[in-house]
Amino acid sequence: MRGLLFLAIIALIVIAVGPAVRAWRARPPRAVPPRRDELVKDPVCQTYVLLSRSVTTEDDGVVTHFCSPECAARFARGERRA
């Protein structure tokens, strides 16, 4: 009989304290790390440039990234390598 009473008291304590323990142990949501900018290679001068700062052209659905408008113009004239 004492064992049953002891188990009932333990069960009540767990029920009463459980939500507080779960709230205490809950971790705040992880912050999403900032997306890193991708590097792309200029086909004319072979320089790597950040995608967000590149000069972009599209020809027949093919997107090409350049380090500068000058390299984009050279590419358009057919000069592929510096």
Distance bins in CASP14 RR format, pairs under 12 A and 6 or more apart:
PFRMAT RR
TARGET T0000
AUTHOR 0000-0000-0000
RMODE 2
METHOD distances of the structure
MODEL  1
1 7 0 0 0 0 0 1 0 0 0 0 0
1 8 0 0 0 0 0 1 0 0 0 0 0
2 8 0 0 0 0 0 1 0 0 0 0 0
2 9 0 0 0 0 0 1 0 0 0 0 0
3 9 0 0 0 0 1 0 0 0 0 0 0
3 10 0 0 0 0 1 0 0 0 0 0 0
3 11 0 0 0 0 0 1 0 0 0 0 0
4 10 0 0 0 0 0 1 0 0 0 0 0
4 11 0 0 0 0 0 1 0 0 0 0 0
5 11 0 0 0 0 0 1 0 0 0 0 0
5 12 0 0 0 0 0 1 0 0 0 0 0
6 12 0 0 0 0 0 1 0 0 0 0 0
6 13 0 0 0 0 0 1 0 0 0 0 0
7 13 0 0 0 0 0 1 0 0 0 0 0
7 14 0 0 0 0 0 1 0 0 0 0 0
8 14 0 0 0 0 0 1 0 0 0 0 0
8 15 0 0 0 0 0 1 0 0 0 0 0
9 15 0 0 0 0 0 1 0 0 0 0 0
9 16 0 0 0 0 0 1 0 0 0 0 0
10 16 0 0 0 0 0 1 0 0 0 0 0
10 17 0 0 0 0 0 1 0 0 0 0 0
11 17 0 0 0 0 0 1 0 0 0 0 0
11 18 0 0 0 0 0 1 0 0 0 0 0
12 18 0 0 0 0 0 1 0 0 0 0 0
13 20 0 0 0 0 0 1 0 0 0 0 0
13 21 0 0 0 0 0 1 0 0 0 0 0
14 20 0 0 0 0 0 1 0 0 0 0 0
14 21 0 0 0 0 1 0 0 0 0 0 0
14 22 0 0 0 0 0 1 0 0 0 0 0
15 21 0 0 0 0 0 1 0 0 0 0 0
17 23 0 0 0 0 0 1 0 0 0 0 0
17 24 0 0 0 0 1 0 0 0 0 0 0
17 25 0 0 0 0 0 1 0 0 0 0 0
18 24 0 0 0 0 1 0 0 0 0 0 0
18 25 0 0 0 0 1 0 0 0 0 0 0
18 26 0 0 0 0 0 1 0 0 0 0 0
19 25 0 0 0 0 0 1 0 0 0 0 0
19 26 0 0 0 0 0 1 0 0 0 0 0
20 26 0 0 0 0 0 1 0 0 0 0 0
35 51 0 0 0 0 0 1 0 0 0 0 0
35 52 0 0 0 0 0 1 0 0 0 0 0
36 50 0 0 0 0 1 0 0 0 0 0 0
36 51 0 0 0 0 0 1 0 0 0 0 0
36 52 0 0 0 0 0 1 0 0 0 0 0
37 48 0 0 0 0 0 1 0 0 0 0 0
37 49 0 0 0 0 1 0 0 0 0 0 0
37 50 1 0 1 0 0 0 0 0 0 0 0
37 51 1 0 1 0 0 0 0 0 0 0 0
37 52 1 0 1 0 0 0 0 0 0 0 0
37 53 0 0 0 0 1 0 0 0 0 0 0
37 54 0 0 0 0 1 0 0 0 0 0 0
38 48 0 0 0 0 1 0 0 0 0 0 0
38 49 0 0 0 0 0 1 0 0 0 0 0
38 50 1 0 0 1 0 0 0 0 0 0 0
38 51 1 0 1 0 0 0 0 0 0 0 0
38 52 0 0 0 0 1 0 0 0 0 0 0
38 53 0 0 0 0 0 1 0 0 0 0 0
38 54 0 0 0 0 1 0 0 0 0 0 0
38 65 0 0 0 0 1 0 0 0 0 0 0
39 47 0 0 0 0 1 0 0 0 0 0 0
39 48 1 0 1 0 0 0 0 0 0 0 0
39 49 1 0 0 1 0 0 0 0 0 0 0
39 50 1 0 0 1 0 0 0 0 0 0 0
39 51 1 0 0 1 0 0 0 0 0 0 0
39 52 0 0 0 0 0 1 0 0 0 0 0
39 53 0 0 0 0 0 1 0 0 0 0 0
39 54 0 0 0 0 1 0 0 0 0 0 0
39 65 0 0 0 0 1 0 0 0 0 0 0
39 67 0 0 0 0 0 1 0 0 0 0 0
40 46 0 0 0 0 0 1 0 0 0 0 0
40 47 0 0 0 0 1 0 0 0 0 0 0
40 48 1 0 0 1 0 0 0 0 0 0 0
40 49 1 0 0 1 0 0 0 0 0 0 0
40 50 1 0 0 1 0 0 0 0 0 0 0
40 51 1 0 1 0 0 0 0 0 0 0 0
40 52 0 0 0 0 1 0 0 0 0 0 0
40 53 0 0 0 0 1 0 0 0 0 0 0
40 54 1 0 1 0 0 0 0 0 0 0 0
40 55 0 0 0 0 0 1 0 0 0 0 0
40 56 0 0 0 0 1 0 0 0 0 0 0
40 63 0 0 0 0 1 0 0 0 0 0 0
40 64 0 0 0 0 1 0 0 0 0 0 0
40 65 1 0 1 0 0 0 0 0 0 0 0
40 66 0 0 0 0 1 0 0 0 0 0 0
40 67 0 0 0 0 1 0 0 0 0 0 0
40 71 0 0 0 0 0 1 0 0 0 0 0
41 47 1 0 0 1 0 0 0 0 0 0 0
41 48 1 0 1 0 0 0 0 0 0 0 0
41 49 0 0 0 0 1 0 0 0 0 0 0
41 50 0 0 0 0 0 1 0 0 0 0 0
41 51 0 0 0 0 0 1 0 0 0 0 0
41 54 0 0 0 0 1 0 0 0 0 0 0
41 64 0 0 0 0 0 1 0 0 0 0 0
41 65 1 0 0 1 0 0 0 0 0 0 0
41 66 0 0 0 0 1 0 0 0 0 0 0
41 67 0 0 0 0 1 0 0 0 0 0 0
41 71 0 0 0 0 0 1 0 0 0 0 0
42 48 1 0 0 1 0 0 0 0 0 0 0
42 49 1 0 0 1 0 0 0 0 0 0 0
42 50 0 0 0 0 0 1 0 0 0 0 0
42 51 0 0 0 0 0 1 0 0 0 0 0
42 53 0 0 0 0 0 1 0 0 0 0 0
42 54 1 0 0 1 0 0 0 0 0 0 0
42 55 0 0 0 0 1 0 0 0 0 0 0
42 56 0 0 0 0 0 1 0 0 0 0 0
42 57 0 0 0 0 0 1 0 0 0 0 0
42 64 0 0 0 0 1 0 0 0 0 0 0
42 65 1 0 0 1 0 0 0 0 0 0 0
42 66 1 0 1 0 0 0 0 0 0 0 0
42 67 1 0 1 0 0 0 0 0 0 0 0
42 68 0 0 0 0 1 0 0 0 0 0 0
42 69 0 0 0 0 0 1 0 0 0 0 0
42 70 0 0 0 0 0 1 0 0 0 0 0
42 71 1 0 1 0 0 0 0 0 0 0 0
42 72 0 0 0 0 1 0 0 0 0 0 0
42 74 0 0 0 0 1 0 0 0 0 0 0
42 75 0 0 0 0 1 0 0 0 0 0 0
42 80 0 0 0 0 0 1 0 0 0 0 0
42 81 0 0 0 0 0 1 0 0 0 0 0
42 82 0 0 0 0 1 0 0 0 0 0 0
43 49 0 0 0 0 0 1 0 0 0 0 0
43 54 0 0 0 0 0 1 0 0 0 0 0
43 55 0 0 0 0 0 1 0 0 0 0 0
43 57 0 0 0 0 0 1 0 0 0 0 0
43 59 0 0 0 0 0 1 0 0 0 0 0
43 62 0 0 0 0 0 1 0 0 0 0 0
43 63 0 0 0 0 0 1 0 0 0 0 0
43 64 1 0 0 1 0 0 0 0 0 0 0
43 65 0 0 0 0 1 0 0 0 0 0 0
43 66 1 0 0 1 0 0 0 0 0 0 0
43 67 0 0 0 0 0 1 0 0 0 0 0
43 71 0 0 0 0 1 0 0 0 0 0 0
43 72 0 0 0 0 1 0 0 0 0 0 0
43 74 0 0 0 0 1 0 0 0 0 0 0
43 75 1 0 0 1 0 0 0 0 0 0 0
43 76 0 0 0 0 0 1 0 0 0 0 0
43 78 0 0 0 0 0 1 0 0 0 0 0
43 79 0 0 0 0 0 1 0 0 0 0 0
43 80 1 0 0 1 0 0 0 0 0 0 0
43 81 0 0 0 0 1 0 0 0 0 0 0
43 82 0 0 0 0 0 1 0 0 0 0 0
44 55 0 0 0 0 0 1 0 0 0 0 0
44 57 0 0 0 0 0 1 0 0 0 0 0
44 64 0 0 0 0 1 0 0 0 0 0 0
44 65 0 0 0 0 0 1 0 0 0 0 0
44 66 1 0 0 1 0 0 0 0 0 0 0
44 67 0 0 0 0 1 0 0 0 0 0 0
44 68 0 0 0 0 1 0 0 0 0 0 0
44 69 0 0 0 0 0 1 0 0 0 0 0
44 70 0 0 0 0 1 0 0 0 0 0 0
44 71 1 0 1 0 0 0 0 0 0 0 0
44 72 0 0 0 0 1 0 0 0 0 0 0
44 73 0 0 0 0 1 0 0 0 0 0 0
44 74 1 0 1 0 0 0 0 0 0 0 0
44 75 1 0 1 0 0 0 0 0 0 0 0
44 76 0 0 0 0 0 1 0 0 0 0 0
44 77 0 0 0 0 0 1 0 0 0 0 0
44 78 0 0 0 0 1 0 0 0 0 0 0
44 79 1 0 0 1 0 0 0 0 0 0 0
44 80 1 0 0 1 0 0 0 0 0 0 0
44 81 1 0 0 1 0 0 0 0 0 0 0
44 82 1 0 1 0 0 0 0 0 0 0 0
45 65 0 0 0 0 0 1 0 0 0 0 0
45 66 0 0 0 0 1 0 0 0 0 0 0
45 67 1 0 0 1 0 0 0 0 0 0 0
45 68 0 0 0 0 1 0 0 0 0 0 0
45 70 0 0 0 0 1 0 0 0 0 0 0
45 71 1 0 1 0 0 0 0 0 0 0 0
45 72 0 0 0 0 0 1 0 0 0 0 0
45 74 0 0 0 0 1 0 0 0 0 0 0
45 75 0 0 0 0 1 0 0 0 0 0 0
45 79 0 0 0 0 0 1 0 0 0 0 0
45 80 0 0 0 0 0 1 0 0 0 0 0
45 81 0 0 0 0 1 0 0 0 0 0 0
45 82 1 0 1 0 0 0 0 0 0 0 0
46 66 0 0 0 0 0 1 0 0 0 0 0
46 67 0 0 0 0 1 0 0 0 0 0 0
46 71 0 0 0 0 1 0 0 0 0 0 0
46 80 0 0 0 0 0 1 0 0 0 0 0
46 81 1 0 0 1 0 0 0 0 0 0 0
46 82 1 0 0 1 0 0 0 0 0 0 0
47 53 0 0 0 0 0 1 0 0 0 0 0
47 54 0 0 0 0 0 1 0 0 0 0 0
47 55 0 0 0 0 0 1 0 0 0 0 0
47 65 0 0 0 0 0 1 0 0 0 0 0
47 66 0 0 0 0 1 0 0 0 0 0 0
47 67 1 0 1 0 0 0 0 0 0 0 0
47 68 0 0 0 0 1 0 0 0 0 0 0
47 70 0 0 0 0 0 1 0 0 0 0 0
47 71 1 0 0 1 0 0 0 0 0 0 0
47 81 0 0 0 0 0 1 0 0 0 0 0
47 82 0 0 0 0 1 0 0 0 0 0 0
48 54 0 0 0 0 1 0 0 0 0 0 0
48 65 0 0 0 0 1 0 0 0 0 0 0
48 66 0 0 0 0 0 1 0 0 0 0 0
48 67 0 0 0 0 1 0 0 0 0 0 0
49 55 0 0 0 0 1 0 0 0 0 0 0
49 56 0 0 0 0 0 1 0 0 0 0 0
49 64 0 0 0 0 0 1 0 0 0 0 0
49 65 1 0 0 1 0 0 0 0 0 0 0
49 66 1 0 0 1 0 0 0 0 0 0 0
49 67 1 0 1 0 0 0 0 0 0 0 0
49 68 0 0 0 0 1 0 0 0 0 0 0
49 71 0 0 0 0 1 0 0 0 0 0 0
49 72 0 0 0 0 0 1 0 0 0 0 0
50 56 0 0 0 0 0 1 0 0 0 0 0
50 65 0 0 0 0 1 0 0 0 0 0 0
50 67 0 0 0 0 1 0 0 0 0 0 0
51 63 0 0 0 0 0 1 0 0 0 0 0
51 65 1 0 0 1 0 0 0 0 0 0 0
51 66 0 0 0 0 0 1 0 0 0 0 0
51 67 0 0 0 0 0 1 0 0 0 0 0
52 65 0 0 0 0 0 1 0 0 0 0 0
53 65 0 0 0 0 1 0 0 0 0 0 0
53 66 0 0 0 0 0 1 0 0 0 0 0
53 67 0 0 0 0 1 0 0 0 0 0 0
53 68 0 0 0 0 0 1 0 0 0 0 0
54 63 0 0 0 0 1 0 0 0 0 0 0
54 64 0 0 0 0 1 0 0 0 0 0 0
54 65 1 1 0 0 0 0 0 0 0 0 0
54 66 1 0 0 1 0 0 0 0 0 0 0
54 67 1 0 0 1 0 0 0 0 0 0 0
54 68 0 0 0 0 1 0 0 0 0 0 0
54 69 0 0 0 0 0 1 0 0 0 0 0
54 71 0 0 0 0 1 0 0 0 0 0 0
54 72 0 0 0 0 1 0 0 0 0 0 0
55 63 0 0 0 0 0 1 0 0 0 0 0
55 64 0 0 0 0 1 0 0 0 0 0 0
55 65 1 0 0 1 0 0 0 0 0 0 0
55 66 1 0 1 0 0 0 0 0 0 0 0
55 67 1 0 0 1 0 0 0 0 0 0 0
55 68 1 0 0 1 0 0 0 0 0 0 0
55 69 1 0 1 0 0 0 0 0 0 0 0
55 70 0 0 0 0 1 0 0 0 0 0 0
55 71 1 0 0 1 0 0 0 0 0 0 0
55 72 1 0 1 0 0 0 0 0 0 0 0
55 73 0 0 0 0 1 0 0 0 0 0 0
55 74 0 0 0 0 0 1 0 0 0 0 0
55 75 0 0 0 0 1 0 0 0 0 0 0
55 76 0 0 0 0 0 1 0 0 0 0 0
56 62 0 0 0 0 0 1 0 0 0 0 0
56 63 1 0 0 1 0 0 0 0 0 0 0
56 64 1 0 0 1 0 0 0 0 0 0 0
56 65 1 0 1 0 0 0 0 0 0 0 0
56 66 1 0 0 1 0 0 0 0 0 0 0
56 67 0 0 0 0 0 1 0 0 0 0 0
56 68 0 0 0 0 0 1 0 0 0 0 0
56 69 0 0 0 0 0 1 0 0 0 0 0
56 71 0 0 0 0 0 1 0 0 0 0 0
56 72 0 0 0 0 1 0 0 0 0 0 0
56 75 0 0 0 0 0 1 0 0 0 0 0
57 63 1 0 0 1 0 0 0 0 0 0 0
57 64 1 0 1 0 0 0 0 0 0 0 0
57 65 0 0 0 0 1 0 0 0 0 0 0
57 66 1 0 0 1 0 0 0 0 0 0 0
57 69 0 0 0 0 1 0 0 0 0 0 0
57 71 0 0 0 0 0 1 0 0 0 0 0
57 72 1 0 1 0 0 0 0 0 0 0 0
57 73 0 0 0 0 1 0 0 0 0 0 0
57 74 0 0 0 0 0 1 0 0 0 0 0
57 75 1 0 0 1 0 0 0 0 0 0 0
57 76 1 0 0 1 0 0 0 0 0 0 0
58 64 1 0 0 1 0 0 0 0 0 0 0
58 65 0 0 0 0 0 1 0 0 0 0 0
58 66 0 0 0 0 0 1 0 0 0 0 0
58 72 0 0 0 0 0 1 0 0 0 0 0
59 72 0 0 0 0 0 1 0 0 0 0 0
59 75 0 0 0 0 1 0 0 0 0 0 0
59 76 0 0 0 0 1 0 0 0 0 0 0
59 78 0 0 0 0 0 1 0 0 0 0 0
62 75 0 0 0 0 0 1 0 0 0 0 0
64 71 0 0 0 0 1 0 0 0 0 0 0
64 72 1 0 0 1 0 0 0 0 0 0 0
64 74 0 0 0 0 0 1 0 0 0 0 0
64 75 1 0 0 1 0 0 0 0 0 0 0
64 76 0 0 0 0 1 0 0 0 0 0 0
64 80 0 0 0 0 0 1 0 0 0 0 0
65 71 0 0 0 0 1 0 0 0 0 0 0
65 72 0 0 0 0 1 0 0 0 0 0 0
65 75 0 0 0 0 0 1 0 0 0 0 0
66 72 1 0 1 0 0 0 0 0 0 0 0
66 73 0 0 0 0 1 0 0 0 0 0 0
66 74 0 0 0 0 1 0 0 0 0 0 0
66 75 1 0 0 1 0 0 0 0 0 0 0
66 76 0 0 0 0 1 0 0 0 0 0 0
66 79 0 0 0 0 0 1 0 0 0 0 0
66 80 0 0 0 0 0 1 0 0 0 0 0
66 82 0 0 0 0 0 1 0 0 0 0 0
67 74 0 0 0 0 0 1 0 0 0 0 0
67 75 0 0 0 0 0 1 0 0 0 0 0
67 82 0 0 0 0 0 1 0 0 0 0 0
68 74 0 0 0 0 1 0 0 0 0 0 0
68 75 0 0 0 0 0 1 0 0 0 0 0
68 82 0 0 0 0 0 1 0 0 0 0 0
69 75 0 0 0 0 0 1 0 0 0 0 0
69 76 0 0 0 0 0 1 0 0 0 0 0
70 76 0 0 0 0 0 1 0 0 0 0 0
70 77 0 0 0 0 0 1 0 0 0 0 0
70 79 0 0 0 0 0 1 0 0 0 0 0
70 82 0 0 0 0 0 1 0 0 0 0 0
71 77 0 0 0 0 0 1 0 0 0 0 0
71 78 0 0 0 0 0 1 0 0 0 0 0
71 79 0 0 0 0 1 0 0 0 0 0 0
71 80 0 0 0 0 0 1 0 0 0 0 0
71 81 0 0 0 0 0 1 0 0 0 0 0
71 82 0 0 0 0 1 0 0 0 0 0 0
72 78 0 0 0 0 0 1 0 0 0 0 0
72 79 0 0 0 0 0 1 0 0 0 0 0
73 79 0 0 0 0 1 0 0 0 0 0 0
74 80 0 0 0 0 1 0 0 0 0 0 0
74 81 0 0 0 0 1 0 0 0 0 0 0
74 82 1 0 0 1 0 0 0 0 0 0 0
75 81 0 0 0 0 0 1 0 0 0 0 0
75 82 0 0 0 0 0 1 0 0 0 0 0
END
